Amino acid sequence: MSVRLQVTQRKSPIGGTHSQRETLRSLGLKRIGDTVVKEDRPEIRGMIATVSHMVTVEEVE
């Protein structure tokens, strides 16, 4: 079974760069407290690394 990542937005993108705001939007996060579940792929890991200070990540099955 593939590993999935549960990504939750914890901080506001206000004050972040345009790229960071767009990355949050691409992940499907619109506001603080939003949670999405994504496949564990290199592209998603890179997006998470870009906004790592704004999100928390947990592995789920």
Jmol script that loads the backbone (N, CA, C; Angstrom):
load data "model"
ATOM      1  N   MET A   1       0.850  -1.189   0.000  1.00  0.00           N
ATOM      2  CA  MET A   1       0.000   0.000   0.000  1.00  0.00           C
ATOM      3  C   MET A   1       0.889   1.244   0.000  1.00  0.00           C
ATOM      4  N   SER A   2       0.511   2.239  -0.773  1.00  0.00           N
ATOM      5  CA  SER A   2       1.342   3.435  -0.894  1.00  0.00           C
ATOM      6  C   SER A   2       1.164   4.357   0.312  1.00  0.00           C
ATOM      7  N   VAL A   3       2.228   5.053   0.630  1.00  0.00           N
ATOM      8  CA  VAL A   3       2.195   6.011   1.723  1.00  0.00           C
ATOM      9  C   VAL A   3       1.611   7.317   1.207  1.00  0.00           C
ATOM     10  N   ARG A   4       0.794   7.929   2.022  1.00  0.00           N
ATOM     11  CA  ARG A   4       0.199   9.215   1.673  1.00  0.00           C
ATOM     12  C   ARG A   4       0.600  10.219   2.739  1.00  0.00           C
ATOM     13  N   LEU A   5       0.591  11.473   2.376  1.00  0.00           N
ATOM     14  CA  LEU A   5       0.970  12.542   3.285  1.00  0.00           C
ATOM     15  C   LEU A   5      -0.241  13.410   3.603  1.00  0.00           C
ATOM     16  N   GLN A   6      -0.478  13.616   4.886  1.00  0.00           N
ATOM     17  CA  GLN A   6      -1.539  14.522   5.315  1.00  0.00           C
ATOM     18  C   GLN A   6      -0.871  15.861   5.619  1.00  0.00           C
ATOM     19  N   VAL A   7      -1.232  16.873   4.859  1.00  0.00           N
ATOM     20  CA  VAL A   7      -0.612  18.192   4.973  1.00  0.00           C
ATOM     21  C   VAL A   7      -1.647  19.171   5.532  1.00  0.00           C
ATOM     22  N   THR A   8      -1.288  19.852   6.618  1.00  0.00           N
ATOM     23  CA  THR A   8      -2.184  20.808   7.261  1.00  0.00           C
ATOM     24  C   THR A   8      -1.523  22.171   7.316  1.00  0.00           C
ATOM     25  N   GLN A   9      -2.237  23.195   6.881  1.00  0.00           N
ATOM     26  CA  GLN A   9      -1.699  24.556   6.934  1.00  0.00           C
ATOM     27  C   GLN A   9      -1.805  25.069   8.357  1.00  0.00           C
ATOM     28  N   ARG A  10      -0.693  25.552   8.907  1.00  0.00           N
ATOM     29  CA  ARG A  10      -0.642  26.044  10.280  1.00  0.00           C
ATOM     30  C   ARG A  10      -0.382  27.545  10.391  1.00  0.00           C
ATOM     31  N   LYS A  11       0.167  28.151   9.356  1.00  0.00           N
ATOM     32  CA  LYS A  11       0.465  29.586   9.402  1.00  0.00           C
ATOM     33  C   LYS A  11      -0.066  30.271   8.158  1.00  0.00           C
ATOM     34  N   SER A  12      -0.239  31.572   8.276  1.00  0.00           N
ATOM     35  CA  SER A  12      -0.736  32.380   7.173  1.00  0.00           C
ATOM     36  C   SER A  12       0.372  32.649   6.157  1.00  0.00           C
ATOM     37  N   PRO A  13       0.021  32.695   4.872  1.00  0.00           N
ATOM     38  CA  PRO A  13       1.017  33.030   3.851  1.00  0.00           C
ATOM     39  C   PRO A  13       1.303  34.525   3.765  1.00  0.00           C
ATOM     40  N   ILE A  14       0.619  35.340   4.574  1.00  0.00           N
ATOM     41  CA  ILE A  14       0.880  36.780   4.565  1.00  0.00           C
ATOM     42  C   ILE A  14       2.340  36.995   4.957  1.00  0.00           C
ATOM     43  N   GLY A  15       3.039  37.757   4.174  1.00  0.00           N
ATOM     44  CA  GLY A  15       4.452  38.003   4.428  1.00  0.00           C
ATOM     45  C   GLY A  15       5.355  37.021   3.698  1.00  0.00           C
ATOM     46  N   GLY A  16       4.769  35.963   3.161  1.00  0.00           N
ATOM     47  CA  GLY A  16       5.535  34.999   2.379  1.00  0.00           C
ATOM     48  C   GLY A  16       5.716  35.491   0.954  1.00  0.00           C
ATOM     49  N   THR A  17       6.556  34.811   0.219  1.00  0.00           N
ATOM     50  CA  THR A  17       6.778  35.196  -1.170  1.00  0.00           C
ATOM     51  C   THR A  17       5.600  34.766  -2.036  1.00  0.00           C
ATOM     52  N   HIS A  18       5.542  35.325  -3.227  1.00  0.00           N
ATOM     53  CA  HIS A  18       4.491  34.947  -4.176  1.00  0.00           C
ATOM     54  C   HIS A  18       4.561  33.440  -4.459  1.00  0.00           C
ATOM     55  N   SER A  19       5.768  32.928  -4.603  1.00  0.00           N
ATOM     56  CA  SER A  19       5.970  31.506  -4.877  1.00  0.00           C
ATOM     57  C   SER A  19       5.407  30.638  -3.753  1.00  0.00           C
ATOM     58  N   GLN A  20       5.616  31.044  -2.511  1.00  0.00           N
ATOM     59  CA  GLN A  20       5.104  30.275  -1.374  1.00  0.00           C
ATOM     60  C   GLN A  20       3.585  30.289  -1.353  1.00  0.00           C
ATOM     61  N   ARG A  21       2.978  31.438  -1.640  1.00  0.00           N
ATOM     62  CA  ARG A  21       1.512  31.516  -1.682  1.00  0.00           C
ATOM     63  C   ARG A  21       0.953  30.625  -2.781  1.00  0.00           C
ATOM     64  N   GLU A  22       1.601  30.638  -3.942  1.00  0.00           N
ATOM     65  CA  GLU A  22       1.152  29.808  -5.060  1.00  0.00           C
ATOM     66  C   GLU A  22       1.340  28.316  -4.749  1.00  0.00           C
ATOM     67  N   THR A  23       2.392  27.983  -4.036  1.00  0.00           N
ATOM     68  CA  THR A  23       2.635  26.583  -3.667  1.00  0.00           C
ATOM     69  C   THR A  23       1.541  26.080  -2.728  1.00  0.00           C
ATOM     70  N   LEU A  24       1.160  26.884  -1.747  1.00  0.00           N
ATOM     71  CA  LEU A  24       0.063  26.496  -0.857  1.00  0.00           C
ATOM     72  C   LEU A  24      -1.213  26.277  -1.656  1.00  0.00           C
ATOM     73  N   ARG A  25      -1.488  27.158  -2.593  1.00  0.00           N
ATOM     74  CA  ARG A  25      -2.689  27.039  -3.427  1.00  0.00           C
ATOM     75  C   ARG A  25      -2.632  25.767  -4.274  1.00  0.00           C
ATOM     76  N   SER A  26      -1.455  25.457  -4.802  1.00  0.00           N
ATOM     77  CA  SER A  26      -1.287  24.256  -5.623  1.00  0.00           C
ATOM     78  C   SER A  26      -1.483  22.981  -4.806  1.00  0.00           C
ATOM     79  N   LEU A  27      -1.125  23.045  -3.540  1.00  0.00           N
ATOM     80  CA  LEU A  27      -1.348  21.896  -2.656  1.00  0.00           C
ATOM     81  C   LEU A  27      -2.824  21.755  -2.287  1.00  0.00           C
ATOM     82  N   GLY A  28      -3.605  22.794  -2.531  1.00  0.00           N
ATOM     83  CA  GLY A  28      -5.028  22.756  -2.212  1.00  0.00           C
ATOM     84  C   GLY A  28      -5.350  23.356  -0.857  1.00  0.00           C
ATOM     85  N   LEU A  29      -4.421  24.124  -0.306  1.00  0.00           N
ATOM     86  CA  LEU A  29      -4.617  24.745   1.004  1.00  0.00           C
ATOM     87  C   LEU A  29      -5.003  26.206   0.815  1.00  0.00           C
ATOM     88  N   LYS A  30      -6.141  26.589   1.402  1.00  0.00           N
ATOM     89  CA  LYS A  30      -6.634  27.946   1.215  1.00  0.00           C
ATOM     90  C   LYS A  30      -6.609  28.769   2.488  1.00  0.00           C
ATOM     91  N   ARG A  31      -6.730  28.113   3.638  1.00  0.00           N
ATOM     92  CA  ARG A  31      -6.765  28.864   4.895  1.00  0.00           C
ATOM     93  C   ARG A  31      -6.156  28.029   6.017  1.00  0.00           C
ATOM     94  N   ILE A  32      -5.841  28.689   7.108  1.00  0.00           N
ATOM     95  CA  ILE A  32      -5.250  28.010   8.262  1.00  0.00           C
ATOM     96  C   ILE A  32      -6.224  26.941   8.743  1.00  0.00           C
ATOM     97  N   GLY A  33      -5.702  25.751   8.986  1.00  0.00           N
ATOM     98  CA  GLY A  33      -6.529  24.634   9.451  1.00  0.00           C
ATOM     99  C   GLY A  33      -6.953  23.690   8.340  1.00  0.00           C
ATOM    100  N   ASP A  34      -6.813  24.097   7.092  1.00  0.00           N
ATOM    101  CA  ASP A  34      -7.147  23.222   5.968  1.00  0.00           C
ATOM    102  C   ASP A  34      -6.199  22.033   5.941  1.00  0.00           C
ATOM    103  N   THR A  35      -6.738  20.858   5.606  1.00  0.00           N
ATOM    104  CA  THR A  35      -5.940  19.635   5.517  1.00  0.00           C
ATOM    105  C   THR A  35      -6.220  18.950   4.192  1.00  0.00           C
ATOM    106  N   VAL A  36      -5.161  18.467   3.554  1.00  0.00           N
ATOM    107  CA  VAL A  36      -5.285  17.684   2.333  1.00  0.00           C
ATOM    108  C   VAL A  36      -4.433  16.434   2.469  1.00  0.00           C
ATOM    109  N   VAL A  37      -4.806  15.390   1.744  1.00  0.00           N
ATOM    110  CA  VAL A  37      -4.029  14.163   1.710  1.00  0.00           C
ATOM    111  C   VAL A  37      -3.503  13.993   0.294  1.00  0.00           C
ATOM    112  N   LYS A  38      -2.193  13.858   0.174  1.00  0.00           N
ATOM    113  CA  LYS A  38      -1.530  13.758  -1.129  1.00  0.00           C
ATOM    114  C   LYS A  38      -0.678  12.500  -1.180  1.00  0.00           C
ATOM    115  N   GLU A  39      -0.462  11.992  -2.400  1.00  0.00           N
ATOM    116  CA  GLU A  39       0.460  10.871  -2.595  1.00  0.00           C
ATOM    117  C   GLU A  39       1.877  11.317  -2.248  1.00  0.00           C
ATOM    118  N   ASP A  40       2.671  10.399  -1.711  1.00  0.00           N
ATOM    119  CA  ASP A  40       4.064  10.711  -1.372  1.00  0.00           C
ATOM    120  C   ASP A  40       4.909  10.576  -2.631  1.00  0.00           C
ATOM    121  N   ARG A  41       5.096  11.712  -3.321  1.00  0.00           N
ATOM    122  CA  ARG A  41       5.881  11.752  -4.553  1.00  0.00           C
ATOM    123  C   ARG A  41       6.924  12.855  -4.431  1.00  0.00           C
ATOM    124  N   PRO A  42       7.993  12.785  -5.202  1.00  0.00           N
ATOM    125  CA  PRO A  42       9.043  13.806  -5.120  1.00  0.00           C
ATOM    126  C   PRO A  42       8.530  15.229  -5.371  1.00  0.00           C
ATOM    127  N   GLU A  43       7.576  15.394  -6.289  1.00  0.00           N
ATOM    128  CA  GLU A  43       7.054  16.722  -6.583  1.00  0.00           C
ATOM    129  C   GLU A  43       6.347  17.312  -5.368  1.00  0.00           C
ATOM    130  N   ILE A  44       5.564  16.472  -4.697  1.00  0.00           N
ATOM    131  CA  ILE A  44       4.827  16.917  -3.513  1.00  0.00           C
ATOM    132  C   ILE A  44       5.800  17.222  -2.384  1.00  0.00           C
ATOM    133  N   ARG A  45       6.826  16.388  -2.212  1.00  0.00           N
ATOM    134  CA  ARG A  45       7.842  16.633  -1.178  1.00  0.00           C
ATOM    135  C   ARG A  45       8.542  17.968  -1.419  1.00  0.00           C
ATOM    136  N   GLY A  46       8.810  18.299  -2.664  1.00  0.00           N
ATOM    137  CA  GLY A  46       9.444  19.573  -2.990  1.00  0.00           C
ATOM    138  C   GLY A  46       8.550  20.746  -2.658  1.00  0.00           C
ATOM    139  N   MET A  47       7.255  20.612  -2.946  1.00  0.00           N
ATOM    140  CA  MET A  47       6.305  21.671  -2.620  1.00  0.00           C
ATOM    141  C   MET A  47       6.231  21.873  -1.107  1.00  0.00           C
ATOM    142  N   ILE A  48       6.214  20.758  -0.376  1.00  0.00           N
ATOM    143  CA  ILE A  48       6.161  20.829   1.082  1.00  0.00           C
ATOM    144  C   ILE A  48       7.424  21.488   1.623  1.00  0.00           C
ATOM    145  N   ALA A  49       8.575  21.177   1.038  1.00  0.00           N
ATOM    146  CA  ALA A  49       9.839  21.778   1.481  1.00  0.00           C
ATOM    147  C   ALA A  49       9.813  23.299   1.300  1.00  0.00           C
ATOM    148  N   THR A  50       9.152  23.765   0.247  1.00  0.00           N
ATOM    149  CA  THR A  50       9.070  25.203  -0.029  1.00  0.00           C
ATOM    150  C   THR A  50       8.296  25.938   1.061  1.00  0.00           C
ATOM    151  N   VAL A  51       7.270  25.296   1.610  1.00  0.00           N
ATOM    152  CA  VAL A  51       6.413  25.942   2.618  1.00  0.00           C
ATOM    153  C   VAL A  51       6.460  25.205   3.955  1.00  0.00           C
ATOM    154  N   SER A  52       7.575  24.557   4.241  1.00  0.00           N
ATOM    155  CA  SER A  52       7.677  23.716   5.442  1.00  0.00           C
ATOM    156  C   SER A  52       7.421  24.485   6.739  1.00  0.00           C
ATOM    157  N   HIS A  53       7.700  25.782   6.751  1.00  0.00           N
ATOM    158  CA  HIS A  53       7.480  26.587   7.955  1.00  0.00           C
ATOM    159  C   HIS A  53       6.012  26.967   8.144  1.00  0.00           C
ATOM    160  N   MET A  54       5.170  26.678   7.140  1.00  0.00           N
ATOM    161  CA  MET A  54       3.746  27.029   7.222  1.00  0.00           C
ATOM    162  C   MET A  54       2.838  25.819   7.383  1.00  0.00           C
ATOM    163  N   VAL A  55       3.387  24.622   7.255  1.00  0.00           N
ATOM    164  CA  VAL A  55       2.556  23.416   7.274  1.00  0.00           C
ATOM    165  C   VAL A  55       3.121  22.372   8.229  1.00  0.00           C
ATOM    166  N   THR A  56       2.242  21.427   8.618  1.00  0.00           N
ATOM    167  CA  THR A  56       2.693  20.231   9.320  1.00  0.00           C
ATOM    168  C   THR A  56       2.358  19.051   8.424  1.00  0.00           C
ATOM    169  N   VAL A  57       3.176  18.006   8.499  1.00  0.00           N
ATOM    170  CA  VAL A  57       3.030  16.852   7.621  1.00  0.00           C
ATOM    171  C   VAL A  57       3.031  15.577   8.454  1.00  0.00           C
ATOM    172  N   GLU A  58       2.089  14.679   8.162  1.00  0.00           N
ATOM    173  CA  GLU A  58       2.025  13.372   8.807  1.00  0.00           C
ATOM    174  C   GLU A  58       1.866  12.312   7.725  1.00  0.00           C
ATOM    175  N   GLU A  59       2.480  11.159   7.944  1.00  0.00           N
ATOM    176  CA  GLU A  59       2.298  10.044   7.007  1.00  0.00           C
ATOM    177  C   GLU A  59       1.069   9.257   7.440  1.00  0.00           C
ATOM    178  N   VAL A  60       0.211   8.929   6.487  1.00  0.00           N
ATOM    179  CA  VAL A  60      -0.989   8.132   6.741  1.00  0.00           C
ATOM    180  C   VAL A  60      -1.052   7.021   5.703  1.00  0.00           C
ATOM    181  N   GLU A  61      -1.844   5.996   5.992  1.00  0.00           N
ATOM    182  CA  GLU A  61      -2.005   4.900   5.040  1.00  0.00           C
ATOM    183  C   GLU A  61      -3.421   4.860   4.511  1.00  0.00           C
TER     184      GLU A  61
END
end "model"
wireframe off; spacefill off
backbone 0.3
color backbone group
